[in-house]
Amino acid sequence: MNATRVKYGIVGGLVGGVVFGMMMWQMGVLPMIGKMVGAPNAVVGFLVHLAISAGIGGSFGFLLGGVATSGLRSAVLGMVYGGVWWILGPLTLMPLFLGMGLGVNWNAGTAQAMLPSLMGHAVFGLVMGYVYHRGENCLLTKLRCSDRDPAVDAV
């Protein structure tokens, strides 16, 4: 069961990652993501971002798949999980990967300046959670949603 949840989480993470990646492209931050692996350009940044998104999605399925029981619950859990990854990612791990040290972004001024990133992470989580739920319940299975019990797909 966990392998299936991880698989659907990865799919949800990739879909959410594409949506968030488009937002990141518009904000011009993809080259900074690429810089984490030594290639400061948007294409590499987008690929790194998708790999991270897949990992976050897989961990969502593994850790929270058992409680993501409806579309609404999955979306809300995804938004919260995206917020947690905002703290772990741009506020904590990204500065470490860029050689800036631990805790450099742990202050109110930086957090306030990074609110657009928090919104992006929330959108990512919302999409990831909802796609996870739909995959777990109909889209990626052999049955069409209309063939299933409506209570299973309730939002």
Backbone as CSV, one residue per row, in Angstrom:
resi,resn,N_x,N_y,N_z,CA_x,CA_y,CA_z,C_x,C_y,C_z
1,MET,0.822,-1.199,0.000,0.000,0.000,0.000,0.865,1.261,0.000
2,ASN,1.946,1.290,0.772,2.793,2.485,0.813,3.452,2.767,-0.525
3,ALA,3.830,1.723,-1.265,4.449,1.949,-2.578,3.471,2.631,-3.521
4,THR,2.211,2.236,-3.464,1.195,2.874,-4.299,1.014,4.327,-3.885
5,ARG,0.965,4.580,-2.590,0.821,5.952,-2.101,2.008,6.808,-2.520
6,VAL,3.198,6.252,-2.449,4.391,6.995,-2.871,4.299,7.318,-4.359
7,LYS,3.865,6.345,-5.160,3.733,6.554,-6.610,2.757,7.693,-6.903
8,TYR,1.601,7.675,-6.279,0.629,8.742,-6.504,1.147,10.073,-5.955
9,GLY,1.890,10.022,-4.879,2.504,11.235,-4.343,3.511,11.829,-5.307
10,ILE,4.291,10.990,-5.938,5.269,11.466,-6.923,4.552,12.133,-8.087
11,VAL,3.482,11.510,-8.573,2.717,12.110,-9.672,2.152,13.457,-9.229
12,GLY,1.554,13.496,-8.038,1.030,14.754,-7.518,2.117,15.801,-7.367
13,GLY,3.287,15.386,-6.883,4.413,16.305,-6.733,4.883,16.858,-8.069
14,LEU,4.909,16.018,-9.087,5.324,16.490,-10.409,4.319,17.478,-11.001
15,VAL,3.026,17.190,-10.860,2.015,18.114,-11.381,2.076,19.432,-10.607
16,GLY,2.128,19.346,-9.284,2.267,20.554,-8.477,3.557,21.288,-8.794
17,GLY,4.625,20.531,-9.056,5.914,21.123,-9.400,5.886,21.880,-10.712
18,VAL,5.136,21.387,-11.681,5.004,22.105,-12.956,4.277,23.430,-12.728
19,VAL,3.188,23.395,-11.951,2.438,24.619,-11.669,3.320,25.615,-10.922
20,PHE,3.971,25.162,-9.854,4.846,26.043,-9.078,6.050,26.477,-9.916
21,GLY,6.547,25.597,-10.754,7.677,25.937,-11.625,7.354,27.090,-12.565
22,MET,6.114,27.125,-13.072,5.704,28.249,-13.922,5.690,29.549,-13.118
23,MET,5.247,29.452,-11.871,5.264,30.635,-11.004,6.705,31.082,-10.747
24,MET,7.591,30.119,-10.507,9.003,30.431,-10.239,9.664,31.049,-11.466
25,TRP,9.274,30.571,-12.646,9.819,31.142,-13.882,9.430,32.616,-13.986
26,GLN,8.164,32.910,-13.683,7.706,34.297,-13.740,8.406,35.173,-12.710
27,MET,8.752,34.603,-11.554,9.465,35.361,-10.523,10.963,35.447,-10.802
28,GLY,11.446,34.673,-11.771,12.857,34.705,-12.132,13.794,34.012,-11.160
29,VAL,13.288,33.044,-10.397,14.127,32.393,-9.388,14.677,31.029,-9.817
30,LEU,14.296,30.533,-10.977,14.788,29.213,-11.388,16.308,29.147,-11.527
31,PRO,16.981,30.192,-12.009,18.449,30.111,-12.047,19.077,29.904,-10.663
32,MET,18.466,30.472,-9.617,18.995,30.272,-8.268,18.850,28.812,-7.845
33,ILE,17.772,28.158,-8.279,17.602,26.732,-7.975,18.681,25.931,-8.698
34,GLY,18.953,26.276,-9.953,20.023,25.618,-10.692,21.382,25.832,-10.052
35,LYS,21.570,26.983,-9.437,22.846,27.297,-8.776,23.153,26.322,-7.644
36,MET,22.116,25.716,-7.065,22.340,24.748,-5.987,23.132,23.540,-6.471
37,VAL,23.079,23.253,-7.782,23.839,22.128,-8.331,24.960,22.619,-9.252
38,GLY,25.263,23.904,-9.170,26.385,24.448,-9.918,26.075,24.896,-11.334
39,ALA,24.802,24.982,-11.699,24.432,25.410,-13.051,23.329,26.465,-12.945
40,PRO,23.711,27.723,-12.800,22.716,28.779,-12.565,21.945,29.188,-13.819
41,ASN,21.131,28.286,-14.319,20.252,28.654,-15.440,18.864,28.084,-15.195
42,ALA,17.896,28.643,-15.896,16.493,28.325,-15.637,16.138,26.877,-15.982
43,VAL,16.704,26.337,-17.037,16.362,24.961,-17.440,16.832,23.966,-16.380
44,VAL,18.073,24.100,-15.959,18.585,23.212,-14.912,17.807,23.444,-13.615
45,GLY,17.521,24.700,-13.317,16.738,25.012,-12.123,15.378,24.343,-12.144
46,PHE,14.726,24.352,-13.298,13.415,23.716,-13.422,13.527,22.205,-13.227
47,LEU,14.553,21.586,-13.804,14.732,20.140,-13.648,15.030,19.768,-12.196
48,VAL,15.861,20.563,-11.538,16.142,20.327,-10.113,14.853,20.491,-9.314
49,HIS,14.105,21.544,-9.630,12.838,21.796,-8.944,11.874,20.611,-9.120
50,LEU,11.787,20.050,-10.320,10.907,18.896,-10.539,11.371,17.674,-9.753
51,ALA,12.673,17.464,-9.678,13.185,16.331,-8.901,12.838,16.507,-7.417
52,ILE,13.001,17.713,-6.912,12.644,17.991,-5.516,11.143,17.811,-5.324
53,SER,10.356,18.302,-6.276,8.896,18.186,-6.191,8.455,16.726,-6.158
54,ALA,9.085,15.894,-6.968,8.757,14.465,-6.967,9.072,13.841,-5.612
55,GLY,10.217,14.202,-5.038,10.586,13.686,-3.718,9.627,14.134,-2.631
56,ILE,9.249,15.403,-2.665,8.301,15.915,-1.680,6.945,15.229,-1.850
57,GLY,6.515,15.050,-3.091,5.253,14.356,-3.343,5.282,12.921,-2.852
58,GLY,6.379,12.221,-3.121,6.504,10.845,-2.643,6.469,10.768,-1.126
59,SER,7.140,11.713,-0.473,7.124,11.713,0.997,5.726,12.049,1.524
60,PHE,4.986,12.905,0.815,3.600,13.194,1.191,2.768,11.911,1.158
61,GLY,2.869,11.166,0.072,2.119,9.911,-0.035,2.491,8.932,1.063
62,PHE,3.772,8.833,1.354,4.250,7.902,2.371,3.790,8.310,3.764
63,LEU,3.969,9.597,4.090,3.682,10.060,5.443,2.205,10.358,5.697
64,LEU,1.525,10.907,4.713,0.165,11.392,4.943,-0.904,10.709,4.098
65,GLY,-0.498,9.771,3.258,-1.465,9.117,2.380,-2.593,8.438,3.120
66,GLY,-2.314,7.912,4.286,-3.346,7.226,5.052,-4.417,8.143,5.607
67,VAL,-4.109,9.430,5.763,-5.096,10.377,6.296,-5.622,11.322,5.228
68,ALA,-5.065,11.266,4.027,-5.551,12.085,2.910,-6.715,11.348,2.256
69,THR,-7.868,11.362,2.936,-8.979,10.483,2.572,-10.047,11.130,1.705
70,SER,-9.959,12.430,1.466,-10.912,13.100,0.572,-10.153,14.156,-0.212
71,GLY,-10.778,14.663,-1.254,-10.129,15.706,-2.046,-9.824,16.940,-1.217
72,LEU,-10.782,17.356,-0.395,-10.576,18.537,0.440,-9.488,18.308,1.466
73,ARG,-9.547,17.189,2.156,-8.533,16.889,3.175,-7.150,16.776,2.541
74,SER,-7.066,16.130,1.394,-5.780,15.988,0.700,-5.225,17.347,0.292
75,ALA,-6.105,18.222,-0.222,-5.665,19.549,-0.646,-5.194,20.376,0.541
76,VAL,-5.941,20.329,1.648,-5.550,21.094,2.840,-4.252,20.538,3.429
77,LEU,-4.161,19.222,3.551,-2.914,18.615,4.030,-1.746,18.985,3.115
78,GLY,-2.001,18.994,1.812,-0.964,19.377,0.864,-0.514,20.806,1.056
79,MET,-1.460,21.723,1.297,-1.095,23.123,1.535,-0.240,23.259,2.797
80,VAL,-0.631,22.570,3.847,0.154,22.610,5.086,1.536,22.008,4.849
81,TYR,1.576,20.891,4.137,2.852,20.230,3.838,3.737,21.141,2.976
82,GLY,3.121,21.846,2.029,3.862,22.818,1.229,4.442,23.917,2.105
83,GLY,3.680,24.374,3.104,4.182,25.387,4.037,5.356,24.886,4.859
84,VAL,5.275,23.635,5.280,6.409,23.034,6.011,7.649,23.019,5.121
85,TRP,7.457,22.685,3.846,8.595,22.648,2.927,9.103,24.041,2.571
86,TRP,8.278,25.068,2.737,8.765,26.441,2.590,9.794,26.730,3.684
87,ILE,9.501,26.266,4.898,10.449,26.447,6.007,11.695,25.597,5.769
88,LEU,11.491,24.340,5.390,12.630,23.443,5.188,13.452,23.805,3.952
89,GLY,12.785,24.233,2.880,13.478,24.501,1.615,14.161,25.850,1.574
90,PRO,13.455,26.901,1.128,14.116,28.192,0.933,14.611,28.847,2.217
91,LEU,14.000,28.545,3.348,14.461,29.175,4.580,15.597,28.417,5.252
92,THR,15.737,27.120,4.947,16.727,26.310,5.664,17.734,25.634,4.734
93,LEU,17.265,24.719,3.883,18.182,23.896,3.096,18.838,24.648,1.936
94,MET,18.077,25.481,1.229,18.655,26.188,0.086,19.835,27.070,0.500
95,PRO,19.736,27.847,1.579,20.925,28.616,1.991,22.123,27.719,2.313
96,LEU,21.860,26.540,2.868,22.961,25.609,3.136,23.618,25.158,1.844
97,PHE,22.802,24.784,0.844,23.343,24.351,-0.446,24.092,25.468,-1.160
98,LEU,23.709,26.701,-0.896,24.367,27.846,-1.540,25.534,28.373,-0.719
99,GLY,25.884,27.676,0.373,27.044,28.049,1.178,26.828,29.248,2.082
100,MET,25.568,29.586,2.371,25.280,30.757,3.191,25.178,30.426,4.676
101,GLY,25.103,29.156,5.013,25.043,28.748,6.411,23.632,28.427,6.877
102,LEU,23.565,27.849,8.061,22.300,27.444,8.662,21.676,28.620,9.410
103,GLY,20.416,28.842,9.189,19.687,29.858,9.930,19.777,31.266,9.386
104,VAL,20.486,31.458,8.282,20.653,32.801,7.738,19.316,33.417,7.331
105,ASN,18.346,32.600,6.938,17.034,33.098,6.523,15.978,32.976,7.616
106,TRP,16.393,32.632,8.836,15.438,32.465,9.923,15.214,33.785,10.658
107,ASN,14.641,34.733,9.975,14.306,35.997,10.620,13.049,36.560,9.963
108,ALA,12.395,37.456,10.684,11.102,37.972,10.222,11.231,38.737,8.909
109,GLY,12.301,39.493,8.738,12.473,40.276,7.519,12.589,39.400,6.284
110,THR,13.408,38.371,6.368,13.571,37.465,5.235,12.288,36.688,4.982
111,ALA,11.667,36.212,6.050,10.419,35.469,5.884,9.367,36.344,5.215
112,GLN,9.282,37.596,5.605,8.307,38.495,4.990,8.626,38.717,3.514
113,ALA,9.908,38.877,3.208,10.307,39.066,1.808,10.031,37.817,0.974
114,MET,9.961,36.660,1.628,9.751,35.402,0.912,8.299,34.932,0.950
115,LEU,7.372,35.827,1.279,5.956,35.447,1.278,5.457,34.989,-0.093
116,PRO,5.926,35.577,-1.210,5.519,35.009,-2.503,5.935,33.538,-2.650
117,SER,7.078,33.183,-2.108,7.511,31.794,-2.138,6.600,30.920,-1.280
118,LEU,6.157,31.447,-0.139,5.214,30.699,0.694,3.923,30.446,-0.069
119,MET,3.440,31.459,-0.772,2.228,31.279,-1.570,2.445,30.222,-2.656
120,GLY,3.609,30.243,-3.288,3.919,29.227,-4.292,3.956,27.834,-3.704
121,HIS,4.544,27.700,-2.519,4.589,26.399,-1.861,3.184,25.928,-1.479
122,ALA,2.321,26.869,-1.070,0.945,26.511,-0.732,0.184,26.042,-1.976
123,VAL,0.372,26.742,-3.093,-0.272,26.328,-4.348,0.259,24.962,-4.772
124,PHE,1.576,24.792,-4.690,2.178,23.491,-4.990,1.509,22.399,-4.155
125,GLY,1.408,22.623,-2.846,0.828,21.621,-1.954,-0.625,21.347,-2.252
126,LEU,-1.384,22.388,-2.547,-2.793,22.229,-2.891,-2.949,21.337,-4.114
127,VAL,-2.198,21.649,-5.165,-2.264,20.853,-6.402,-1.767,19.436,-6.140
128,MET,-0.643,19.317,-5.453,-0.077,18.003,-5.168,-1.067,17.141,-4.390
129,GLY,-1.648,17.706,-3.336,-2.579,16.945,-2.515,-3.815,16.513,-3.286
130,TYR,-4.354,17.419,-4.084,-5.556,17.078,-4.842,-5.252,16.036,-5.920
131,VAL,-4.158,16.204,-6.640,-3.788,15.216,-7.664,-3.492,13.870,-7.007
132,TYR,-2.852,13.898,-5.841,-2.617,12.652,-5.097,-3.954,11.949,-4.843
133,HIS,-4.910,12.689,-4.317,-6.216,12.093,-4.008,-6.883,11.531,-5.261
134,ARG,-6.871,12.291,-6.331,-7.512,11.828,-7.561,-6.793,10.597,-8.105
135,GLY,-5.487,10.566,-8.024,-4.758,9.385,-8.475,-5.063,8.179,-7.620
136,GLU,-5.092,8.380,-6.316,-5.364,7.289,-5.388,-6.784,6.745,-5.583
137,ASN,-7.700,7.594,-6.040,-9.102,7.203,-6.081,-9.690,6.995,-7.462
138,CYS,-9.043,7.486,-8.537,-9.653,7.192,-9.832,-8.761,7.467,-11.033
139,LEU,-8.108,8.589,-11.133,-7.459,8.950,-12.389,-6.406,7.955,-12.848
140,LEU,-5.621,7.447,-11.940,-4.528,6.568,-12.333,-4.860,5.089,-12.140
141,THR,-6.121,4.802,-11.882,-6.530,3.413,-11.735,-7.284,2.983,-12.989
142,LYS,-7.641,1.731,-13.049,-8.323,1.212,-14.236,-9.781,1.644,-14.291
143,LEU,-10.348,2.039,-13.165,-11.748,2.455,-13.127,-11.850,3.952,-13.357
144,ARG,-12.854,4.350,-14.124,-13.124,5.774,-14.281,-13.807,6.261,-13.009
145,CYS,-13.704,7.545,-12.739,-14.340,8.100,-11.546,-15.825,7.807,-11.517
146,SER,-16.489,7.846,-12.663,-17.930,7.633,-12.698,-18.297,6.188,-12.376
147,ASP,-17.337,5.257,-12.447,-17.595,3.859,-12.152,-17.452,3.553,-10.662
148,ARG,-17.028,4.529,-9.913,-16.724,4.306,-8.504,-17.857,4.800,-7.622
149,ASP,-17.798,4.397,-6.389,-18.751,4.855,-5.388,-18.559,6.361,-5.188
150,PRO,-19.596,7.189,-5.344,-19.447,8.637,-5.193,-18.885,9.041,-3.841
151,ALA,-19.131,8.251,-2.800,-18.612,8.598,-1.483,-17.082,8.558,-1.451
152,VAL,-16.481,7.699,-2.283,-15.024,7.594,-2.334,-14.403,8.875,-2.892
153,ASP,-15.086,9.485,-3.858,-14.548,10.664,-4.515,-15.065,11.971,-3.927
154,ALA,-15.773,11.883,-2.807,-16.347,13.087,-2.208,-15.252,14.073,-1.829
155,VAL,-15.530,15.309,-2.100,-14.609,16.382,-1.730,-15.076,16.946,-0.466
